[in-house]
Amino acid sequence: MRYYFFVTALIFMAVLAGGCSPDSPEEGVVARVNGQPIYLDEVESGYDADYFKWSGNVPPDLQEIKASYGKVLLDLIVQKLIEQELKASGHTVDPGELERIEREIRQDYPQGGFEEVLVEEHIDLDFWRTRILQNLMWDKFKKEVLRPEISLDVEDVKEYYHYHIEDFYLPERIVFLHFSSQEEGKLQEALDTFQKSEDISRIREKYPQVNVGEYEMRVDRLPLGLQDELAGLQIGEKTRIRKSRQGLYTRAMVIDRKESKLLKPHQVYDIIEEKLVQDKMHKVFYSWLEKTVDESSIEINAKLLETAFFEN
């Protein structure tokens, strides 16, 4: 929400400086950013994808629709500024990257299945590709434009570690196997076999009737019903066999216990660095946006946008 109001204020000031579109603008152009057009159908497609809601016979609230149209247009303006920045700095997205992503996604569907899903979800293929491209541009923009503006040193990491030290404390944990089966005999056989071989994949292959799961959990967050018994077991010890109301036999076996410990600064350096970078990324982005909007020419065809809103 804060992002929306911040961008709204910036764009509003830019429009006051740059003015509205001429009396006879190009047909279908709802805005121009440094001379490059944003078309009305882009705004409508964005609204349909992100904001359109219709429950039963109750139409969407008109004020909500109007606000949503504005949000979509603002996002498109910012996206256009990012696209122009990447082009100017020589960091445009390789079209082959978009093709690679689409190819990988299509592999998860049978022949024609991907298009069927888009049709069922009322998503235009070109619009879907545009969204993927926008995501790629945003990632590249963060990496190539924003990240070089962020500097960190060891003292920043040390300070964060000092004031958030409780985040890096690992409580005692238990690693255990959980066996379940409709056949008590098979469950016991599987457990005995594991104790001899310690090979979970072999158990799953040899005993398809037995479900085997491996878990690592904090001692204070063990499942109800297992907590009291499991917390007191040592490595290699097993809980008693339980039978549920549905006739399912279960048993657990401890395979490791890990003592509580406090992670050292060097062990969490990368985690802290990423957190600090993300925090600073917002400030750098807002600074870039304010400067870029101030230096840009942004024109909005408010009349066309208002007409489209009432027509839809």
C-alpha positions in Angstrom: 0.0 0.0 0.0 2.8 2.4 0.9 4.4 1.6 -2.5 1.2 2.5 -4.3 0.8 5.9 -2.6 4.5 6.7 -3.1 4.3 5.9 -6.8 1.0 7.6 -7.2 2.5 10.8 -5.8 5.5 10.6 -8.1 3.5 9.9 -11.2 1.0 12.7 -10.3 3.8 15.2 -10.1 5.3 14.0 -13.3 1.9 14.3 -15.1 1.6 17.9 -13.8 5.0 18.7 -15.2 4.5 16.8 -18.5 0.8 17.4 -19.0 -2.0 15.3 -20.4 -2.0 13.9 -23.9 -2.8 16.1 -26.8 -6.4 16.6 -27.9 -6.0 14.0 -30.7 -3.8 11.3 -29.3 -3.0 8.1 -31.1 -6.0 5.7 -31.0 -5.9 3.4 -28.0 -2.9 5.0 -26.3 -3.7 5.7 -22.7 -0.3 7.0 -21.7 3.2 7.8 -23.0 6.4 7.4 -21.0 9.3 9.3 -22.6 7.4 9.1 -25.9 6.7 5.3 -25.7 3.0 4.3 -25.7 1.1 2.3 -23.2 -2.1 1.0 -24.7 -5.5 0.7 -23.2 -5.8 -3.0 -23.9 -2.7 -3.5 -21.7 -4.5 -1.8 -18.8 -7.6 -3.9 -19.4 -5.7 -7.2 -19.7 -3.8 -6.3 -16.5 -7.1 -5.6 -14.7 -8.7 -8.8 -15.9 -5.7 -10.8 -14.7 -5.2 -9.2 -11.3 -8.3 -7.5 -10.1 -11.4 -8.8 -11.9 -13.9 -10.3 -9.4 -17.5 -11.2 -9.9 -19.4 -13.4 -7.4 -22.7 -14.7 -8.7 -24.9 -11.9 -10.0 -23.2 -9.2 -8.0 -21.0 -6.9 -10.1 -17.7 -5.5 -8.8 -17.8 -2.2 -6.8 -17.3 0.7 -9.2 -14.9 2.6 -7.0 -12.8 -0.6 -6.6 -12.7 -1.0 -10.4 -11.6 2.6 -10.9 -8.8 2.3 -8.3 -7.7 -1.0 -9.8 -7.4 0.6 -13.3 -5.2 3.3 -11.8 -3.0 0.7 -10.1 -2.5 -1.3 -13.3 -1.6 1.9 -15.2 0.9 3.0 -12.5 2.5 -0.5 -12.6 2.8 -0.3 -16.4 4.4 3.1 -16.2 7.0 1.9 -13.7 7.6 -1.2 -15.8 8.1 1.0 -18.9 10.7 3.1 -16.9 12.5 -0.1 -15.9 12.5 -1.4 -19.5 14.0 1.9 -20.7 16.6 1.9 -18.0 17.7 -1.6 -18.9 17.9 -0.7 -22.6 19.9 2.5 -21.8 22.4 0.6 -19.6 22.8 -2.3 -22.1 21.1 -4.9 -19.9 18.1 -6.0 -22.0 16.7 -9.4 -21.5 17.8 -12.1 -24.0 14.7 -13.2 -25.9 16.1 -16.7 -25.7 15.6 -16.7 -21.9 11.9 -16.2 -22.4 11.7 -19.0 -24.9 13.6 -21.3 -22.5 11.2 -20.7 -19.7 8.2 -21.2 -21.9 9.7 -24.4 -23.3 10.3 -25.8 -19.8 6.8 -25.0 -18.6 5.3 -26.6 -21.7 7.2 -29.8 -21.0 5.0 -30.3 -17.9 1.8 -30.5 -20.1 0.7 -33.0 -22.8 0.4 -31.9 -26.4 -2.0 -28.9 -26.5 -2.5 -29.0 -22.7 -0.8 -25.7 -22.0 -3.1 -23.8 -24.4 -6.1 -25.5 -22.9 -5.2 -24.3 -19.4 -4.7 -20.7 -20.7 -8.2 -20.9 -22.3 -9.8 -22.2 -19.2 -8.2 -19.5 -17.1 -9.1 -16.8 -19.7 -5.4 -15.9 -20.2 -4.2 -14.6 -23.5 -0.9 -16.3 -24.5 0.7 -13.0 -25.5 -0.2 -11.5 -22.2 1.2 -14.5 -20.4 4.5 -14.1 -22.2 4.5 -10.3 -21.4 4.2 -11.2 -17.7 7.1 -13.6 -17.9 9.2 -11.0 -19.7 8.3 -8.4 -17.0 9.5 -10.7 -14.3 12.7 -11.3 -16.1 13.3 -7.6 -16.5 12.6 -7.0 -12.9 15.1 -9.6 -11.8 17.8 -8.2 -14.2 17.0 -4.7 -13.1 17.6 -5.6 -9.4 20.8 -7.4 -10.3 22.3 -5.0 -12.8 20.9 -1.6 -11.7 20.0 -1.6 -8.0 22.4 -4.1 -6.5 25.6 -2.3 -7.6 24.3 0.7 -5.6 24.2 -1.3 -2.3 27.3 -1.6 -0.2 27.7 -3.8 2.8 30.6 -4.4 5.1 31.4 -6.9 7.9 30.3 -4.4 10.5 26.8 -4.2 9.1 26.5 -8.0 9.4 28.0 -8.1 12.9 25.5 -5.4 14.0 22.5 -7.3 12.6 23.7 -10.5 14.2 24.1 -8.8 17.6 20.6 -7.4 17.6 18.9 -10.5 16.1 20.9 -13.2 17.9 17.8 -15.1 18.9 17.0 -15.8 15.3 20.2 -17.9 15.0 19.6 -20.2 18.0 18.7 -23.7 17.0 16.8 -25.6 19.6 17.3 -29.4 20.2 16.1 -31.5 17.3 15.2 -35.1 16.7 15.6 -37.0 13.5 13.3 -39.9 13.3 11.6 -42.4 10.9 7.9 -42.9 11.0 6.5 -46.2 9.8 2.8 -46.8 9.0 0.9 -49.7 7.5 -2.4 -51.5 7.5 -0.4 -54.7 8.3 1.3 -54.9 11.7 3.5 -57.8 10.6 4.8 -55.9 7.5 5.5 -52.8 9.6 7.6 -54.8 12.0 9.5 -56.6 9.1 10.2 -53.2 7.5 11.6 -51.9 10.7 13.8 -54.9 11.3 15.1 -54.7 7.8 16.0 -51.1 8.2 17.9 -51.8 11.4 20.0 -54.2 9.4 20.6 -52.2 6.3 19.8 -48.5 7.2 18.6 -48.1 3.6 15.2 -46.3 3.4 15.0 -46.7 -0.4 15.4 -50.5 -0.1 12.6 -50.5 2.5 10.2 -48.6 0.3 11.0 -50.9 -2.6 10.7 -54.1 -0.7 7.6 -53.1 1.4 5.2 -51.1 -0.7 2.6 -51.7 1.9 4.6 -49.7 4.4 4.8 -45.9 4.3 8.2 -44.6 5.6 8.8 -40.9 6.3 12.0 -39.3 7.6 11.6 -36.1 9.7 13.8 -33.7 11.5 11.8 -31.7 14.1 12.4 -29.5 17.1 11.8 -31.4 20.4 9.3 -28.8 21.5 7.3 -29.2 18.2 6.9 -32.9 17.9 3.5 -34.2 16.8 0.9 -34.6 19.4 0.6 -38.2 20.5 4.3 -38.8 19.9 5.8 -35.9 21.8 6.0 -37.4 25.3 7.3 -40.8 24.1 9.6 -39.7 21.3 11.3 -36.9 23.2 12.7 -39.3 25.8 14.1 -41.8 23.3 17.8 -42.1 22.4 19.3 -43.0 19.0 18.1 -46.5 17.8 15.2 -46.6 20.3 11.6 -47.0 19.1 8.2 -46.0 20.2 5.6 -48.6 20.9 3.3 -49.7 18.0 0.1 -47.7 17.9 -3.2 -48.6 16.2 -5.5 -45.8 15.0 -9.2 -46.0 14.8 -8.9 -46.5 11.1 -6.8 -49.6 11.7 -3.5 -48.1 10.7 -0.4 -49.3 12.6 2.3 -46.8 13.3 5.7 -46.8 15.0 8.6 -44.3 15.1 12.4 -44.8 15.5 15.0 -42.2 16.5 18.0 -42.1 14.1 19.7 -39.0 15.4 19.5 -36.3 18.1 21.0 -32.8 17.5 21.8 -30.7 20.5 20.7 -27.1 20.7 23.3 -24.6 19.5 23.9 -21.0 18.5 25.0 -20.5 15.0 28.2 -18.5 14.6 28.3 -15.3 12.5 30.4 -16.9 9.8 27.7 -19.7 9.5 24.9 -17.2 8.8 26.8 -14.5 7.0 25.2 -15.2 3.6 21.7 -15.2 5.2 22.2 -11.9 7.0 23.8 -10.4 3.9 20.8 -11.3 1.7 18.4 -9.9 4.4 20.3 -6.6 4.5 20.5 -6.4 0.7 16.7 -6.8 0.4 16.1 -4.2 3.1 18.3 -1.7 1.3 17.0 -2.7 -2.1 13.7 -1.0 -1.3 15.4 2.3 -0.4 17.6 2.2 -3.5 14.6 1.5 -5.7 12.5 4.4 -4.3 15.5 6.7 -4.8 15.9 5.5 -8.4 12.2 5.8 -9.1 12.0 9.4 -7.7 15.0 10.5 -9.7 13.8 8.7 -12.9 10.3 10.0 -12.8 11.6 13.6 -12.2 13.7 13.3 -15.3 11.0 11.6 -17.5 8.1 12.9 -19.6 4.9 11.1 -18.6 1.6 11.9 -20.2 -1.7 10.3 -19.4 -4.8 10.3 -21.5 -7.2 10.6 -18.6 -10.2 11.0 -20.9 -9.6 7.7 -22.6 -9.0 5.9 -19.3 -12.3 7.3 -17.9 -14.2 6.4 -21.0 -12.9 2.8 -20.9 -13.7 2.5 -17.2 -17.4 3.5 -17.7 -17.7 1.3 -20.8 -16.5 -1.8 -18.9 
